[in-house]
Amino acid sequence: MVALTSFTSVFWTELLKAYRSRVPMVTTLGFMAFPVVGGLFMFIMKDPERAKAMGLVGTKAQLLSGGAADWQSYFDFLSMGTVGAGAIFFAFIIAWIFGREFSDHTAKELLALPIRRSTIVLAKFALSALWIMALSALLFVVSLGVGAALALPGGSAELAASSFRNLMAAAFLTLLTTPLVAWFASAGRGYLAPLGWAFGTLGMSQIAGVLGWADRFPWAVPGAFSMMFSVMYGKDTQALGLHSYVLVVLTCILGVAATVVFWRSADQAK
């Protein structure tokens, strides 16, 4: 009961820190750009002559969206965008939540509090998960408005429901691959190391997708799940098995455990 009370107190403190920051607004505005970009591609494909008259390039939109200006293509684009952009946006959120304590020189006071350090770490991860999944859900809501404004054909309640489940699943898989970002933010005492790690794993996941190894590289599993590599490289890299999801879960556990161990053994930050 005491542990739960401590966790709740720390969580609400972390939530208050985020609320008073501009970072949630910045990440929300940045992430919401993807439904708009997807809508732009749909607009180009739906009316290529008008798009050309406006100076927009229809060929690129055709390649990126898969060839059909309908709800299915739009939702597919959003799912892939959630994985690709999420790898960076989600990493930025986690890097900020953990790294700000060191860049703002508040880690020394935080580590001196009479609260288990593992509780602090788990509360930060809980806030990260809530933040990231809420962003993903909001992205889907915004996409419904954009798609309705464009009057995209082929929509149905069943398609919307299944697409929402797929998008949230893709976001959740991406989230599970990010906890090591927290360790880099903590051990690196700032933002550069975790963001470098995020860009590095994103690049490696693309290579894994090209080589057909996406099912064995945890950071490439979300991309394969959303069929990103199939669309980008014209090959079926979605052959995911139980081992793929086990690797993602193990990666998550490793990241959380490594971060907890670091915070437990860390001396007061200098």
Helices and strands as residue ranges (DSSP letters): H 2-19, H 23-31, H 33-46, H 48-53, H 58-65, H 71-103, H 107-111, H 117-150, H 157-176, H 179-187, H 192-211, G 214-216, G 218-220, H 221-225, H 228-233, H 242-265
